[in-house]
C-alpha cells in the first residue's frame, strides 16, 4: 500500500467520523426541540389544570361557607322554635292554672268537670288536639258549660271575684 492510499483511507475515515458526529449533533438538537415543544404543551396543560384546581378550591370554600351559614340559620331557627315552645307551654300552664282556680271557686265543678284523665278520653278533647289555638278557646268555653251544651247560670257569689 502506498502512501496515497493510506492518506485517502484516513481522509475517508475522518469524513465518515465527522458525518457521524454531525448526524448525532443534529439528532440531539431535533430531539431537544421536540422535548422543548412537548414541555411547553405540558406546561400549558398544567396551567389550565391549575386554573381549574383553583376554581374548584374556590367553589369548595364557597360551598363550605354556605353549609356553615345554613347550619347557623338552622341553629337560630331551632332556638326560636324552642322559645316559642316554651312560651306555648307557659301559656298552657297558665290556662290550666286558671281552669283549676275556676274549678276551686265553682261549687258545681265536682258535678260538671271530669278529671284530666277523663278529659283525655273525651272524644271532643281528642278531636280538638290537632286544632289551632283559636279553636282551643272554644273548647275551654265548652268545658265550662253543662254536658248538654247549655251554659250554666252564674250564682250571685260567683260574680264577686275576678279571675
C-alpha positions, 0 to 999 in steps of 0.5 A: 500500500502506498502512501496515497492510499493510506492518506485517502483511507484516513481522509475517508475515515475522518469524513465518515467520523465527522458525518457521524458526529454531525448526524448525532449533533443534529439528532440531539438538537431535533430531539431537544426541540421536540422535548422543548415543544412537548414541555411547553404543551405540558406546561400549558396543560398544567396551567389550565389544570391549575386554573381549574384546581383553583376554581374548584378550591374556590367553589369548595370554600364557597360551598363550605361557607354556605353549609356553615351559614345554613347550619347557623340559620338552622341553629337560630331557627331551632332556638326560636322554635324552642322559645316559642315552645316554651312560651306555648307551654307557659301559656298552657300552664297558665290556662290550666292554672286558671281552669283549676282556680275556676274549678276551686271557686265553682261549687258545681265543678265536682258535678260538671268537670271530669278529671284530666284523665277523663278529659283525655278520653273525651272524644271532643278533647281528642278531636280538638288536639290537632286544632289551632289555638283559636279553636282551643278557646272554644273548647275551654268555653265548652268545658265550662258549660253543662254536658248538654251544651247549655251554659250554666247560670252564674250564682250571685257569689260567683260574680264577686271575684275576678279571675 
